[in-house]
């Protein structure tokens, strides 16, 4: 079990590794090459643009590029990449909906890069715990009941390893646990 916190990404080739994260308004992209059985996950806080992003991993524009490049360096082939998107919740009702902006950015980025989004769970007002099996494309989600402060703290901290789960779910599905 490898926890991906805000501003990080991970690329995995080992079949026994599960990537996990907790998301509020942040978005995680789970991306993999089903033939090469290589996958990864990022976790970004803000969409970013040419004027504000610099090289910080908290911005989606950088996080997405690094995830794709990391996959390609490990042997994935760009035409076979597939993605699933999670997060983008509106967890603080009186502030702007950064979650919706993150989700819109992720969709636009994948469309422009020609990478199909084969599954997603975006929006709403609840945080999510995500598990992703990067070599198969299997993903699971649990919606959380928590306060904004708890979600922010959880997004930034590494979690304890969870028990392994069976790996027989189809790559295009999203499992709720």
Secondary structure, 3 states (H helix, E strand, C coil): CEECCCCEEEEECCCCCCEEEEECCCEEEEEEECCCCEEEEEEECECCCCCCCCCCCCEHHHHHHHHHHHHHHCCCCHHHEEEEEEECCCCCCCCCCHHHHHHHHHHHHHHHHCCEEEEEEECCCCEEEEEEECCCCEEEEEEECCCHHHHHHHHHCCCCCCCCCCCCCCCCCEEEC
